[in-house]
């Protein structure tokens, strides 16, 4: 037996017990006649003591040979600690070591294995197995595990069945780029890794499984950022004989349970907002409603005053930043420079200050008198001490730009408290979006999303106006889940494929198996998928998913620990009938 107890469980109740512990050497404090060692494992830290008065000379000498991250086993007696440490659960006791066994020596680690480490991100990713020993990473992985268990328990209690679906599937042209896998047994042909189990979960509904879920790996070959990884995890779900309301009720319940477990609070019914309202009020389809700054449109108040920038704009819209009229010119100019960055792309910004003394002033006083400016402040519901920012231009672009400013101000003003949660359903998305480059419609969600029943007739006349029977669950300004009611009628599905530019041959080649399945009695069905990595991160008060994944990739999609991707041997390429050519 390597241990009788872990390093996080001993207390005064264990005084005078003989115990065996194992773990890694965290720190060593050598006073010559006495040595203290912090022994660490996943469960915590226990202090060991080697005492010249109570330990043999040989034992003391062996203790002096220890280094950081050595793996050791000790036998000894639990004694009361003279200088107690209330910061750790074992802080009232220590182990008077009677026997020491070095299980494995360690080189000096490339960074300190402590909560506040001196290792940079790239270095820690290269030695991820060492980084996992640190509490900030270890605790995130344990938190992820607990959330997964709660999801499984909740869905199982709701009669969902966990079913595994294939990892080697057929490549389809919709969505992001596929990762492809060559088939040795079928020369010149390729599998794809699934971006989601979409078609399989629909087939499970046709197969009568009724309620399916899976915590499943998905893969997308796309550019990365802080909240993206090439391989990620979904809570994938599907239900038969349901409508949108049934789906929202089940997964609102699941999310509310997770939130209550973390916060202790009941969240009641989640608010709902249409896609059109979300874009009008917040400029994006995943608004953070923990704070206000709703958009206010002022075309009728600002046009016709010889201010060409506003006169020529499709939309003039703004936000009221409460209590910020004391912003200096330097602070405002810095924000203007911020929205002019290429990532945002604005040409500028107008400000209006409703000063504490009641005077209203603006960066465009030349064109608007005080009466004009007061009418604008009234439209915003502004009060003394508030600051208004106005942006103008193409309607879609200016909404996106103002949304970015609103989120930035929310961060700067401390309005996005990571321990405060504001869930929101966004519903009634557009079914299709027109792509100028390809000259055809693309599915806003995916090709199997059903239009709202009252909008089906628009597919023949004005398909761009049809709304999808789709929904997203938003938490703190992040989309954590999304889904839709599916098309289960083969004629309607054929119409969708036509609108999306599929020829009959393309549709048959890509989705013939699903269309054939529809011929054998497909039930009405709907589903939803949560981004599990993102959900876990946000529930833990974070927005970056990387630390919640045991072995993540960097921003170039590389695993710097195992050095992947990498070249493969010519013999393997020959077996796969592949030849690698580099552009040069």
C-alpha positions in Angstrom: 0.0 0.0 0.0 1.5 3.3 -1.1 -0.7 5.4 1.2 -3.3 5.0 3.9 -4.5 8.6 3.6 -4.3 11.4 1.0 -2.5 14.7 1.7 -5.8 16.6 2.2 -7.6 14.6 4.8 -5.6 14.3 8.1 -6.7 16.5 11.1 -6.4 16.6 14.9 -8.8 13.6 15.0 -5.9 11.5 13.6 -3.4 12.5 16.3 -1.0 9.6 17.3 -2.1 7.5 14.3 0.7 5.9 12.2 0.0 6.7 8.6 1.6 6.2 5.1 1.5 9.1 2.7 2.8 9.5 -0.9 3.1 12.5 -3.2 5.4 15.1 -4.7 7.7 17.4 -2.7 6.3 20.9 -3.0 8.8 22.8 -0.8 11.7 22.1 1.5 12.7 24.2 4.5 16.0 23.0 5.9 17.2 24.5 9.3 20.0 21.9 9.6 18.7 20.3 12.8 15.1 20.2 11.5 13.6 19.8 8.0 10.1 20.6 7.0 8.7 19.3 3.7 5.3 20.1 2.1 4.0 16.9 0.5 1.5 17.4 -2.3 -1.0 15.3 -4.1 -4.3 16.0 -5.9 -6.1 16.3 -2.6 -3.9 18.8 -0.8 -0.7 19.4 1.2 0.6 17.7 4.4 3.6 19.1 6.2 6.3 16.5 7.1 8.9 17.1 9.8 12.3 15.5 10.2 13.8 16.3 13.7 17.4 15.7 14.7 16.2 15.0 18.3 13.6 12.4 17.2 14.8 11.2 13.8 17.9 9.0 13.0 20.9 10.7 11.4 20.4 8.5 8.4 16.8 9.6 7.9 17.8 13.2 8.3 20.6 12.8 5.8 18.2 11.2 3.3 15.7 14.0 3.7 18.5 16.5 2.8 18.8 14.7 -0.6 15.3 15.5 -1.6 14.5 18.0 -4.3 11.4 19.7 -5.6 8.9 17.4 -7.4 10.6 14.2 -6.1 8.0 11.5 -5.7 8.3 10.0 -2.2 6.6 7.8 0.3 6.7 8.4 4.1 5.6 6.5 7.1 5.2 8.3 10.4 3.0 9.5 13.3 0.4 12.3 13.1 1.3 15.0 15.7 -0.1 18.4 16.5 1.6 21.3 14.7 3.1 24.0 16.9 2.7 26.7 14.2 -0.7 26.1 12.7 -1.7 27.1 9.1 -5.4 27.9 8.9 -5.2 28.3 5.1 -5.1 24.6 4.5 -7.3 21.8 5.8 -4.3 19.9 7.2 -2.9 23.0 8.8 -3.3 21.8 12.4 -1.1 18.7 12.1 2.1 17.4 10.7 3.8 14.0 10.2 6.8 13.1 12.3 8.5 11.0 9.6 9.9 7.6 10.7 10.6 6.1 7.3 11.3 7.8 3.9 11.3 6.1 0.5 12.2 7.9 -2.7 9.9 6.5 -5.3 11.3 8.6 -8.1 13.7 11.5 -8.4 12.9 14.6 -10.5 14.8 17.1 -12.5 14.4 20.7 -11.4 11.0 21.6 -13.2 11.2 24.4 -15.8 8.8 26.5 -13.8 7.5 26.6 -10.2 4.6 24.2 -9.5 2.7 26.8 -7.4 -0.5 28.7 -7.8 1.4 31.8 -8.8 3.9 30.4 -11.2 6.8 32.0 -13.0 6.1 29.9 -16.2 4.7 31.6 -19.3 1.8 30.1 -21.2 3.7 28.5 -24.0 6.2 26.9 -21.6 3.4 25.6 -19.4 1.6 24.1 -22.4 4.8 22.4 -23.4 5.0 20.8 -20.0 1.2 20.5 -19.5 1.6 17.4 -17.3 3.5 19.6 -14.8 1.0 22.5 -15.1 -1.9 20.1 -14.2 -0.2 19.7 -10.8 -0.9 23.3 -10.0 -4.2 24.1 -8.2 -5.5 26.6 -10.7 -5.5 24.0 -13.5 -6.3 20.9 -11.3 -9.3 22.6 -9.8 -10.6 23.6 -13.2 -10.4 20.0 -14.4 -12.2 18.8 -11.3 -14.9 21.4 -11.7 -15.4 20.2 -15.3 -15.8 16.7 -14.1 -18.4 17.7 -11.5 -20.4 19.6 -14.2 -20.3 16.6 -16.5 -21.6 14.4 -13.7 -24.5 16.8 -13.0 -25.4 17.0 -16.7 -25.4 13.2 -17.0 -27.5 12.8 -13.9 -30.0 15.4 -14.9 -30.5 14.1 -18.4 -30.7 10.5 -17.2 -33.4 11.5 -14.8 -35.3 13.0 -17.7 -35.2 9.7 -19.6 -32.4 10.6 -22.0 -30.2 7.7 -23.2 -26.5 8.3 -23.8 -25.6 6.9 -27.2 -22.1 7.1 -28.9 -22.0 8.1 -32.5 -19.2 7.5 -35.1 -16.0 9.6 -35.2 -15.2 8.7 -38.8 -18.0 10.0 -40.9 -18.7 11.6 -44.3 -17.4 15.0 -45.2 -20.2 17.6 -45.9 -19.7 21.1 -47.4 -21.7 23.1 -44.9 -20.2 24.8 -41.8 -16.5 25.1 -41.0 -13.8 23.1 -42.7 -13.7 19.4 -41.9 -10.6 17.6 -40.6 -10.3 14.7 -43.1 -8.8 11.2 -42.6 -7.6 9.2 -45.6 -8.8 5.6 -45.9 -6.1 3.0 -46.5 -8.7 0.3 -47.4 -10.5 2.7 -49.8 -7.7 4.4 -51.8 -8.4 8.0 -52.7 -11.3 8.3 -50.3 -11.6 10.1 -47.0 -13.5 10.2 -43.8 -14.2 13.4 -41.9 -14.1 14.0 -38.2 -17.6 15.2 -37.1 -18.2 18.9 -36.5 -21.3 17.6 -34.7 -23.3 14.4 -34.6 -26.2 16.2 -36.3 -27.4 13.7 -38.8 -26.8 10.7 -36.5 -28.9 12.2 -33.7 -31.7 12.7 -36.2 -31.3 9.1 -37.3 -31.6 8.0 -33.7 -34.9 9.8 -33.5 -36.1 7.9 -36.6 -34.8 4.8 -34.9 -37.2 5.5 -32.0 -34.6 6.3 -29.3 -36.9 9.3 -28.4 -34.4 11.1 -26.1 -30.7 11.0 -26.8 -27.7 12.8 -25.4 -24.0 12.5 -25.6 -21.0 14.4 -24.2 -19.1 14.2 -27.4 -15.9 15.4 -29.0 -16.4 17.5 -32.2 -13.8 18.9 -34.6 -13.6 22.0 -36.7 -10.6 23.1 -38.8 -10.9 26.9 -38.2 -8.8 29.7 -37.0 -8.4 29.8 -33.2 -8.9 32.3 -30.5 -9.2 32.2 -26.7 -12.6 30.5 -26.7 -12.0 28.1 -29.6 -10.1 24.8 -30.0 -9.9 22.6 -33.1 -11.3 19.7 -30.9 -14.0 20.7 -28.5 -16.8 19.0 -26.5 -20.6 19.3 -26.9 -23.5 18.2 -24.8 -25.4 17.0 -27.8 -29.1 16.3 -27.3 -32.2 15.4 -29.4 -35.8 14.7 -28.6 -38.7 13.2 -30.6 -42.4 14.2 -30.5 -41.6 17.7 -29.1 -42.0 21.3 -30.1 -39.7 24.2 -29.3 -41.3 24.9 -25.9 -40.6 21.3 -24.8 -36.9 21.7 -25.6 -36.5 25.1 -24.0 -38.2 23.8 -20.8 -35.9 20.8 -20.4 -32.6 22.6 -21.0 -33.6 25.7 -19.1 -34.2 23.3 -16.2 -30.7 21.8 -16.7 -29.0 25.1 -16.8 -30.9 26.5 -13.9 -29.9 23.4 -11.8 -26.2 24.0 -12.7 -26.5 27.7 -11.8 -28.3 26.9 -8.5 -25.6 24.4 -7.6 -23.0 27.2 -8.0 -24.8 30.2 -6.7 -27.4 28.8 -4.4 -30.0 31.0 -6.2 -33.2 30.1 -8.0 -33.2 31.9 -11.4 -36.9 31.5 -12.3 -38.0 31.6 -15.9 -35.2 32.7 -18.2 -36.1 35.8 -20.2 -36.6 35.5 -24.0 -35.7 37.9 -26.8 -36.2 37.6 -30.6 -33.1 37.8 -32.8 -34.5 41.0 -34.3 -34.8 42.6 -30.9 -31.4 41.5 -29.8 -29.8 43.0 -32.9 -31.8 46.2 -32.5 -31.1 46.7 -28.8 -27.6 45.3 -28.5 -26.2 44.8 -31.9 -25.5 41.1 -31.6 -27.4 37.8 -31.2 -25.8 37.0 -27.8 -26.2 40.1 -25.7 -24.9 40.4 -22.2 -27.9 41.6 -20.2 -26.1 42.0 -16.9 -26.0 45.7 -17.7 -28.0 48.2 -19.7 -26.6 50.5 -22.4 -29.4 49.5 -24.8 -29.1 51.0 -28.3 -31.1 54.1 -29.1 -31.7 55.1 -32.8 -31.8 58.9 -33.4 -32.0 59.3 -37.2 -35.0 61.6 -37.0 -33.2 63.9 -34.4 -29.8 64.3 -36.1 -30.4 64.4 -39.8 -30.9 67.6 -41.8 -28.5 69.7 -39.6 -25.7 69.9 -42.3 -23.6 67.3 -40.5 -22.7 65.2 -43.5 -21.5 62.2 -41.6 -25.0 61.8 -40.0 -26.9 62.9 -43.1 -25.2 60.3 -45.3 -25.5 57.5 -42.8 -28.0 54.7 -43.1 -28.3 54.6 -39.3 -27.2 56.8 -36.4 -27.4 54.9 -33.1 -25.9 55.3 -29.7 -25.6 54.2 -26.1 -25.9 56.1 -22.8 -22.9 55.5 -20.4 -24.4 56.4 -17.1 -22.3 58.5 -14.7 -19.4 59.0 -17.1 -19.8 62.7 -18.0 -16.6 63.3 -16.1 -14.6 61.4 -18.7 -11.7 63.6 -19.8 -11.0 64.4 -23.4 -8.0 62.0 -23.2 -10.2 59.2 -22.1 -12.8 59.9 -24.8 -10.1 60.2 -27.5 -8.7 56.8 -26.3 -12.1 55.2 -26.8 -12.4 56.8 -30.3 -9.0 55.4 -31.2 -10.2 52.0 -29.8 -13.3 51.9 -32.2 -11.1 53.0 -35.1 -8.9 49.9 -34.8 -9.0 47.5 -37.8 -10.8 44.9 -35.6 -13.7 47.3 -35.1 -13.4 49.4 -38.2 -15.4 52.5 -37.2 -14.5 55.9 -38.8 -15.1 57.8 -35.6 -17.6 58.6 -32.9 -19.6 61.5 -31.6 -20.0 62.2 -27.8 -22.6 64.2 -25.9 -22.0 65.1 -22.2 -24.9 65.9 -19.9 -22.9 67.6 -17.3 -23.7 67.6 -13.6 -24.5 71.3 -13.8 -27.2 70.6 -16.3 -25.3 72.0 -19.4 -25.3 69.7 -22.4 -22.2 69.9 -24.6 -20.9 67.8 -27.5 -18.1 67.2 -30.0 -20.5 68.5 -32.7 -21.6 71.7 -31.1 -21.0 73.4 -34.4 -23.9 71.6 -36.0 -26.3 71.1 -33.0 -27.4 73.7 -30.5 -28.2 73.0 -26.9 -31.9 72.5 -27.6 -31.0 69.9 -30.3 -28.7 68.1 -27.9 -31.2 68.1 -25.1 -33.8 66.4 -27.4 -31.2 63.7 -28.0 -30.5 63.2 -24.3 -34.3 63.0 -23.7 -34.5 60.2 -26.3 -31.8 58.3 -24.3 -33.5 59.0 -21.0 -30.1 60.5 -19.9 -29.7 62.4 -16.7 -27.1 64.8 -15.3 -23.7 63.1 -15.2 -24.3 60.8 -18.2 -22.3 60.4 -21.4 -23.7 59.5 -24.7 -21.7 58.0 -27.6 -23.1 58.1 -31.2 -21.9 56.0 -34.2 -23.2 56.1 -37.7 -22.9 54.3 -41.0 -24.1 51.1 -42.7 -26.8 49.7 -40.5 -25.3 46.2 -40.0 -21.8 47.4 -39.6 -22.6 50.2 -37.1 -24.6 47.9 -34.9 -21.6 45.5 -34.8 -19.2 48.3 -34.0 -21.4 49.8 -31.3 -21.9 46.4 -29.8 -18.1 46.0 -29.5 -17.9 49.4 -27.7 -20.7 48.5 -25.4 -18.9 45.3 -24.3 -15.6 47.1 -23.9 -17.2 49.7 -21.7 -18.9 47.0 -19.7 -15.5 45.5 -19.0 -13.9 48.8 -18.2 -16.7 49.9 -15.8 -16.8 46.6 -14.0 -20.3 45.8 -15.2 -19.5 42.2 -16.2 -19.0 40.5 -12.9 -18.0 36.9 -13.6 -19.8 35.7 -10.5 -23.1 37.2 -11.6 -25.1 35.2 -14.2 -27.8 36.4 -16.6 -29.2 33.6 -18.9 -31.3 34.5 -21.9 -33.0 32.6 -24.7 -32.7 34.2 -28.2 -35.3 32.9 -30.5 -36.7 33.4 -34.0 -33.5 33.6 -36.0 -33.5 34.1 -39.8 -33.6 30.8 -41.5 -31.3 31.8 -44.4 -28.7 34.4 -45.1 -27.7 35.6 -48.6 -24.0 35.3 -49.5 -23.0 37.9 -52.2 -19.8 36.0 -53.1 -21.4 32.7 -53.9 -24.7 34.2 -55.1 -26.9 31.9 -53.0 -28.5 31.4 -49.7 -26.7 29.7 -46.8 -28.3 28.1 -43.8 -28.1 30.4 -40.8 -28.1 27.3 -38.5 -27.8 24.1 -40.7 -29.7 22.6 -43.6 -32.0 20.6 -41.4 -33.5 23.5 -39.4 -37.2 23.9 -39.8 -38.8 27.2 -40.7 -41.5 28.5 -38.3 -44.7 26.9 -39.5 -46.3 30.3 -40.2 -43.3 31.2 -42.5 -43.2 28.1 -44.6 -45.1 29.8 -47.5 -42.3 32.4 -47.7 -39.8 29.8 -49.0 -41.6 30.0 -52.3 -41.8 33.9 -52.5 -39.4 35.6 -50.1 -37.1 33.0 -48.5 -34.9 35.7 -47.0 -37.7 36.7 -44.7 -38.5 33.3 -43.3 -37.7 32.8 -39.7 -36.1 29.6 -38.3 -37.6 27.5 -35.6 -34.3 27.9 -33.8 -33.1 29.1 -30.4 -29.8 29.9 -28.6 -29.1 29.9 -24.9 -26.9 32.9 -24.0 -25.1 33.3 -20.7 -23.2 36.5 -19.8 -22.8 37.5 -23.5 -21.7 34.1 -24.7 -23.7 31.6 -26.7 -23.5 28.4 -24.6 -26.0 26.4 -26.5 -28.1 26.4 -29.7 -30.5 24.2 -31.5 -33.7 24.0 -33.6 -36.8 22.1 -34.5 -35.7 19.8 -37.3 -37.3 19.3 -40.7 -38.8 15.8 -40.7 -40.8 16.0 -44.0 -38.8 14.9 -47.0 -40.6 17.4 -49.3 -39.7 20.4 -47.1 -36.2 19.1 -46.8 -35.9 18.9 -50.6 -37.1 22.5 -50.8 -34.4 23.6 -48.4 -31.7 21.8 -50.3 -32.9 23.6 -53.5 -32.8 27.0 -51.7 -29.2 26.2 -50.5 -28.1 25.5 -54.1 -27.8 21.8 -53.8 -28.4 19.9 -57.0 -30.5 16.7 -56.7 -27.2 14.8 -57.2 -25.4 16.8 -54.6 -28.2 16.3 -52.1 -28.3 12.6 -52.7 -24.5 12.2 -52.5 -24.2 14.2 -49.3 -27.4 13.4 -47.4 -29.1 10.5 -49.3 -28.9 8.3 -46.2 -30.9 10.8 -44.2 -33.4 11.5 -47.0 -34.0 7.7 -47.4 -34.5 7.5 -43.6 -37.2 10.1 -43.8 -39.2 7.7 -46.1 -39.7 5.3 -43.2 -41.7 7.3 -40.7 -39.6 10.1 -39.2 -41.2 11.6 -36.1 -41.3 15.4 -35.3 -38.0 16.1 -33.5 -35.9 18.9 -32.2 -32.6 19.3 -30.4 -29.9 21.4 -28.9 -26.2 21.3 -28.3 -24.2 23.0 -25.6 -20.6 24.0 -26.0 -19.5 22.2 -22.9 -16.0 23.7 -22.6 -17.4 27.2 -22.8 -20.3 26.4 -20.4 -17.9 25.1 -17.8 -15.6 28.1 -18.1 -18.4 30.6 -17.7 -20.0 28.8 -14.8 -16.5 29.0 -13.1 -16.3 32.7 -13.7 -14.0 32.6 -16.8 -14.4 33.1 -20.6 -11.2 31.3 -21.8 -11.8 27.6 -22.3 -8.2 26.5 -22.6 -7.5 25.8 -18.9 -10.7 23.6 -18.7 -9.2 21.2 -21.3 -6.6 18.7 -20.1 -4.4 19.0 -23.1 -5.3 22.0 -25.2 -3.8 23.3 -28.5 -2.2 26.7 -28.9 -3.5 29.5 -31.1 -1.8 27.9 -34.1 -3.7 24.6 -33.5 -0.5 22.9 -32.3 0.0 20.6 -29.4 3.5 21.9 -28.3 3.8 19.1 -25.7 3.7 16.2 -28.2 4.7 18.4 -31.2 1.6 17.7 -33.3 0.7 18.0 -36.1 3.8 16.5 -37.5 5.1 14.9 -40.7 4.5 11.2 -41.2 6.9 8.7 -42.8 6.9 8.2 -46.6 5.9 4.5 -46.0 2.7 5.7 -44.3 2.0 8.1 -47.2 2.5 5.3 -49.7 0.0 3.1 -47.8 -2.5 5.9 -48.0 -1.8 6.6 -51.7 -0.9 10.2 -50.7 1.8 12.5 -52.0 2.7 15.7 -50.1 3.5 18.7 -52.3 4.6 22.1 -50.8 3.9 25.4 -52.4 7.1 27.3 -53.0 
